[in-house]
């Protein structure tokens, strides 16, 4: 301080004050000019020295600016920025690289903490407070990650690192450090995390047990199926657990083969629970291995059942072989029987044809003398050439004529049946009015019904005409009506009914007669079949009526059915196609 006072005495007051003031303003030193090194040679020497000092300062500042630019370029290329937080002034200096990272222009003034917080993500505002609190921590440093808003609205992840510099509040404390752009790293981590989640989901979704082990046989990851198959809680298969520990907890122990193969291997293992697993092991490039386990318990159960049934199957095969030999023997017998049957059938058909031809020839031969017997007996009964004498002769003549007519009817039925069986019966179809046929048939049987005291009712309405053999249809109706009168007691009723649909006409003859037992219905309609035995029958006949009627109806393409209840009555229905 004394040196400055002595220098002030030598210099002229006003000039020295002006120069000192100018130099003070230009150099910006707070402690004044270092005039102590100047002696009193004069004002010129002092001025020359001050000019040189200013030039050297300007050169140093230019070098400093150039170095700063180099540092900014280097940090910008590395996506890094510099922080310099003056805690005394509470102002923050950001390098130009920091503003480039955020797509902002560098302002002329320093930033305030509030302005930095406004750029930070709302969820990361605590990171700024953590940086501020570095001065009060023992480490006097900070290392934090947070997000800053980019000019385009996106978020930039940064990692800020630094420490407190300075000796105290009076000397001025500063938070100095760097900020690194780690956005790409964060995006890569997010992609890796997403890929890992997808892999975990894929492993979890498969139906087999999955486990990945490292080169030290420590578990890396496993799905829930692995824990389920081993009957272990999920916390017992945490990553890092050794293979030996997992197998010991599952009660498998040494039954699990040791890893370390260089090729894929497959084996089966039975768990303490009784389930069977097929384990597939494949080595990984890192020296570990992957295990995939499939539950093959159903297959093993089937194999066990097959093994247990092996003897039974072999016995079955032997039995089948014996059965096959027996069937072959029976087949040969059947072939022999078939050949015999064919021969007997041929003989039967030949005999049937011979029978039919014999009956046809016999019928022709019998009809001629019968016609003479019937004619002469009728002449004798009527007394055409005079009385016979005793009345008894007339009674005998009547019996002769009745027996001859019955025999002729029988011969006619046999002849017709023989023609049908021989295939020589031909129908003479013509347009036929069934109502007329029914009336004619009722007239022919009316006398027989009157003698039997049976009422016959015609309940047939209008019927369409059909193409049919009128004589054959009348014969069918006469057969059915005659049977109904024959087996209906005195005072009974016989009804003839009919109807038609789009395809068929149906005619039915119903009586209130004695009926037919249920066990006898199947054989009714066969030639020469009758319900009553030869010893007990009370009604004469050959049993050809229904058989002949059925055959004539079937020749027309229709059907004949019989329904009867013993003691109630019988209903015979036949159909004719329109």
Phi, psi and omega in degrees: 000328179290326179296319180295322180292322181291322180295321180297330179290319183294315185284155174286140190301307187289316183293316182295322180295321180294314181296315181298320179295317180297314180296323180297317180291323182286318185277330179074026178273134182279343183261012177082185181276146180271074183280359184293336181276356181260130175266201186254044175292332180144173184290328184293315181296322179295317181295319180299318181294322180292324178295317180296320179298322180292321180296316179298323178295319180295320178296320179294319179296321179296318178296322179296316179298319180295317178297321179297320178297319178297316178298319180298319179294317180296315180292323179296319178296329180268008182057045179237152175228160182253134174253140173216099187257112178277105184289335179289312180274350182055046178230149185241131174260128173247136175287164181298331179296328178296315180292326177296322179300328183261003179069029182248159174270141183287123180283167181280343182249165176283155182273152175263157177304325180296322179293323178292319178298327179293335178275342184281153176296142181305328181280349185247014182297334180294336181295323179295319178296326179294322178294317181297323183284001181298328183294335182264357179269156182293326181285340181050043178215170178216151177204102187218159180238134179203178183244141174239146183281130176278162181297332181275005178096347178282176182244136180251123176279130180230152175242110183262128179227141177176187180209171180277134179235133179133160186260003182151176184295322182292322180278344179094113177263143182225144172261109185245135178185187180238157178232125185250135176283114180244027182300313180299321179297316179296318178296319178296319178297321179295317178296319179296319179295319179296316179297321178295318178298318179295319179296317179297318178297318180296316180296322182289331185279344181287153183276355180258162174284139182227135177212135178244128182241147178273187184291344177262015181060038173253142185291130175265309178202156178205153178267174184292334178297325179298315178292323181295314181297323181273359182056049179239145172292156185298326183290348178273355177240043179289149177305138181100345178290138183285156178299318181298321181292318180297315181293324178294318178296327180278353180079019182265315178062232186284355179291341180274119181301147179285147180281174176122004178287158179257356178231163178292138179226153181226135176211168180244147181216142178259126182278159178303334179285351181099351179281153179250135176240140169257115186260128174248126183240131179228131180287154177253164181294337183274003180097355177269202179202160180244135175246132174237122182247131179245134179284113180246025181302313179301321180295317180295322178296319178295319178299318180296318179296320179296320179295316181294328182267009183299313181296321179295320178295318179298319178297319179298319178298318178296317179297319179296322179296317177296319178296322179297317179296320179295319179296323177297318178296316179295325179296319177297320177296320179296322178298317178297315179297322179296320179294318178295320179297317179298319179295315180294324179296318179298317179295319180295317179298320178296317179295322179295318177296320179297319179298315181297317179295321179297315180295321179296315180294319181295320181298318178297319182291327182280333185294323183297306178294330179294320178300321179293318180297315181295316182295313181293322179293326179292321178296318181292323181292322182274350180066043185300322181253020178117163183294152182273342181118253183292139177300337181296329179295323180295321178295319179294322179297322177296318180294322179297316181294318180296317179294321178295319179295320178297317179295324179293319177299318179298316180295321178297318178296317179297320180296315180295317180297321179295320178297317181295313181295326179278355179075022181255002179280124179241141180265139175255084185285142176206165178295120189235134174267108185294330179299320178293318180298319181296315180298317179296320180294320180294325178294321182293330182259001184296321180294318179295322179292323180294320179296322182276002181056045179242135180269130178246122183246135177260106181248026180271129176274206179288136179233145177288159178285151181230161173270107184206166174275109186300317181297320181292319180294320179296321179296320177298312181297318180297318178299314182293318180293320180297316178298319181296317179294321184296321187254016177251124180296163178302138182090356180280175184230139175240132181239136174251121183234158181203162179192170183215149170236201185287342186241328189226156166251135180241130175240138182227141174244115182248138176229165177250042185274206187285341179077177183235133177299150183299324183290341183267348183301319183299330184267352177292132181105353174275151180300134176065016178266132175226154183286315184280152177285163181296335183274331187251358185287143183251354184238134180282155179154164183254349183082014180269345187301306182291321179298315178295320179296316179300316182296318180294320178295317181293329174297332177277354183090015180254190180226155177232126181235149182236128175235132184207149173231124184299128180084355182247312180151179184227146177231119177247123184238134173229150183241152176228132178289142178288000000 
